[in-house]
């Protein structure tokens, strides 16, 4: 019943922008947090942004802070990730996931139970 569907990925040049969407169903979005995780080849999966709907708090990893913005629209059960000033190191598959809360900081690794299928983001000239 729980479903998350990512969209909006693609190929962009360095310095460009993309807007990712995570459409959710099967649960009450405003009661949970949604995190975006990036999986790059040969690297561990990292949570880059997160938004907690109950209190509106957000989390950003140090590598994306100031460039990425996560927002939600609870009425549409959708979470968005606006990515600006993209760098080649931002390349990877981006997954959204349902979680009980956002990380407290870069030192905490969350393990959500429900994931989307991912959308590929490639930043290259």
C-alpha positions as CSV (number, residue, x, y, z in Angstrom):
1,X,0.0,0.0,0.0
2,X,2.8,2.4,0.8
3,X,4.3,3.8,-2.4
4,X,6.9,6.5,-3.2
5,X,7.6,7.5,-6.8
6,X,10.5,9.8,-7.6
7,X,10.7,11.8,-10.8
8,X,12.6,14.8,-12.2
9,X,16.1,13.4,-12.7
10,X,18.1,13.8,-15.8
11,X,21.4,15.0,-17.3
12,X,22.4,18.6,-16.5
13,X,25.6,20.6,-16.8
14,X,27.6,21.8,-13.8
15,X,25.9,24.9,-12.4
16,X,22.5,23.8,-13.6
17,X,19.4,23.0,-11.6
18,X,16.9,20.2,-11.3
19,X,13.7,19.8,-9.3
20,X,12.9,16.3,-8.0
21,X,9.5,15.1,-6.8
22,X,8.5,12.4,-4.5
23,X,4.9,11.5,-4.8
24,X,3.6,9.4,-1.9
25,X,0.6,7.3,-1.1
26,X,-0.6,4.8,1.4
27,X,0.3,6.7,4.6
28,X,-0.3,10.1,6.2
29,X,2.6,12.2,5.0
30,X,2.2,14.9,7.6
31,X,2.9,12.4,10.4
32,X,6.3,11.4,9.1
33,X,9.7,12.6,7.8
34,X,10.8,12.2,4.2
35,X,14.5,11.9,3.4
36,X,16.3,12.0,0.1
37,X,19.2,9.6,-0.2
38,X,22.0,9.7,-2.8
39,X,23.7,6.5,-4.0
40,X,26.8,7.0,-6.1
41,X,28.8,4.1,-7.6
42,X,31.4,2.9,-5.1
43,X,30.1,5.1,-2.3
44,X,27.8,4.6,0.7
45,X,24.3,5.8,0.4
46,X,24.1,9.2,2.0
47,X,21.0,11.1,3.2
48,X,21.4,14.6,1.7
49,X,18.2,16.4,2.8
50,X,15.2,15.5,5.0
51,X,12.0,17.2,6.0
52,X,9.9,16.4,9.1
53,X,6.3,17.2,8.4
54,X,5.1,17.2,12.0
55,X,7.3,20.1,13.0
56,X,8.6,21.4,9.7
57,X,12.2,21.0,10.6
58,X,14.7,20.2,7.8
59,X,18.1,18.6,7.6
60,X,20.8,19.1,5.0
61,X,24.2,17.4,4.7
62,X,27.2,19.7,4.6
63,X,27.8,19.0,1.0
64,X,24.5,20.4,-0.2
65,X,23.6,23.0,2.3
66,X,22.9,26.3,0.6
67,X,22.4,24.6,-2.8
68,X,19.5,22.2,-2.2
69,X,16.1,23.0,-0.7
70,X,13.6,20.4,0.4
71,X,9.9,21.3,0.7
72,X,6.7,19.5,1.1
73,X,3.1,19.8,0.1
74,X,1.1,17.7,2.5
75,X,-2.2,18.4,0.6
76,X,-0.7,16.7,-2.5
77,X,1.3,14.1,-0.5
78,X,4.4,15.2,-2.3
79,X,7.9,16.2,-1.3
80,X,10.2,18.3,-3.6
81,X,13.9,18.7,-3.8
82,X,15.2,21.8,-5.6
83,X,18.8,21.3,-6.6
84,X,20.8,24.4,-7.7
85,X,24.4,25.0,-8.5
86,X,24.8,21.3,-9.3
87,X,28.3,19.8,-9.2
88,X,29.6,16.6,-10.8
89,X,29.9,15.0,-7.3
90,X,26.1,15.4,-7.0
91,X,25.7,12.6,-9.6
92,X,23.9,9.5,-8.4
93,X,20.6,7.8,-8.0
94,X,18.3,9.8,-5.7
95,X,15.8,7.9,-3.5
96,X,13.1,9.2,-1.3
97,X,12.2,7.3,1.8
98,X,9.7,7.4,4.7
99,X,11.2,7.8,8.1
100,X,10.1,8.5,11.7
101,X,12.3,11.5,11.9
102,X,15.3,13.3,10.3
103,X,18.9,12.8,11.2
104,X,20.2,14.9,14.1
105,X,23.4,15.6,12.1
106,X,25.9,14.2,9.6
107,X,27.0,11.7,12.2
108,X,23.7,9.9,12.3
109,X,22.8,7.3,9.6
110,X,19.1,6.6,9.3
111,X,17.6,3.3,8.1
112,X,14.1,4.0,6.7
113,X,11.8,1.0,5.9
114,X,10.0,2.3,2.8
115,X,11.8,3.5,-0.4
116,X,11.0,4.7,-3.8
117,X,12.6,3.3,-7.0
118,X,15.0,6.2,-7.4
119,X,15.7,8.7,-10.2
120,X,19.1,9.2,-11.9
121,X,20.8,12.5,-11.6
122,X,23.9,13.0,-13.8
123,X,25.9,16.3,-13.7
124,X,28.4,16.4,-16.5
125,X,29.7,18.9,-19.1
